[in-house]
């Protein structure tokens, strides 16, 4: 083929943009807040809501802690982490 569809000399990334992770955390917080607002009408619902909130908190904190460990032990040959959303493939 005369034309190639692959753009040369562009970095290739195998991760999502950091804004996607921020949006996911925001949606989890919104879900937990909505659950507390909408379902906290009965007297015996606080414990299940608290357990769901703890589960969602763990679902956010474990990947965040893993990302901190990953950033601390980054290899020197890896791509830079500060890339604009426009340049993201």
C-alpha positions as CSV (number, residue, x, y, z in Angstrom):
1,X,0.0,0.0,0.0
2,X,1.2,3.5,-0.8
3,X,-0.6,5.1,2.2
4,X,-0.1,3.9,5.7
5,X,-2.7,4.6,8.3
6,X,-0.3,4.6,11.2
7,X,1.2,8.0,12.1
8,X,4.9,7.7,12.6
9,X,7.0,9.4,15.4
10,X,4.0,9.6,17.8
11,X,4.2,8.0,21.3
12,X,1.9,5.0,21.9
13,X,0.1,4.8,25.2
14,X,-1.5,1.7,26.7
15,X,-3.2,3.6,29.6
16,X,-6.2,5.8,29.9
17,X,-5.9,9.6,30.2
18,X,-5.8,10.7,33.9
19,X,-9.0,12.7,33.3
20,X,-10.9,9.4,32.7
21,X,-9.9,8.2,36.2
22,X,-11.0,11.5,37.8
23,X,-14.3,11.2,36.1
24,X,-14.7,7.6,37.3
25,X,-14.0,8.7,40.9
26,X,-16.5,11.5,40.6
27,X,-19.2,9.2,39.3
28,X,-18.5,6.8,42.2
29,X,-18.9,9.6,44.7
30,X,-22.0,10.8,43.0
31,X,-23.5,7.3,43.1
32,X,-22.7,7.0,46.9
33,X,-24.2,10.4,47.6
34,X,-27.3,9.6,45.5
35,X,-27.8,6.3,47.4
36,X,-27.6,8.1,50.7
37,X,-30.0,10.8,49.7
38,X,-32.6,8.6,47.9
39,X,-32.6,5.5,50.1
40,X,-32.1,7.0,53.6
41,X,-35.8,7.2,54.3
42,X,-36.2,4.2,56.5
43,X,-34.6,3.5,59.9
44,X,-33.0,0.2,59.1
45,X,-31.2,1.1,55.9
46,X,-28.1,2.9,57.4
47,X,-26.0,-0.2,57.9
48,X,-26.4,-1.5,54.3
49,X,-25.7,2.0,52.9
50,X,-22.6,2.3,55.1
51,X,-21.4,-1.1,53.8
52,X,-22.0,0.0,50.2
53,X,-20.2,3.2,50.9
54,X,-17.2,1.4,52.4
55,X,-17.1,-1.0,49.4
56,X,-17.1,2.0,47.0
57,X,-14.4,3.7,49.1
58,X,-12.2,0.6,48.9
59,X,-12.9,0.3,45.1
60,X,-11.5,3.9,44.7
61,X,-8.7,3.8,47.3
62,X,-7.0,0.5,46.2
63,X,-6.4,1.5,42.6
64,X,-5.3,5.0,43.8
65,X,-2.8,3.4,46.2
66,X,-1.5,1.1,43.4
67,X,-1.0,4.1,41.1
68,X,1.0,5.8,43.8
69,X,3.3,2.8,44.1
70,X,3.5,2.6,40.3
71,X,4.5,6.3,40.0
72,X,7.1,5.9,42.7
73,X,8.8,3.0,41.0
74,X,8.6,4.2,37.4
75,X,11.3,3.0,35.0
76,X,13.5,5.7,33.4
77,X,12.7,4.6,29.8
78,X,8.9,5.1,30.1
79,X,6.9,7.8,28.5
80,X,6.4,11.2,30.2
81,X,3.2,11.3,32.3
82,X,2.3,14.9,31.5
83,X,0.5,14.7,28.1
84,X,-2.4,17.0,27.1
85,X,-5.7,15.4,26.3
86,X,-5.5,16.8,22.7
87,X,-2.3,14.8,22.1
88,X,-3.7,11.6,23.5
89,X,-4.3,9.0,20.7
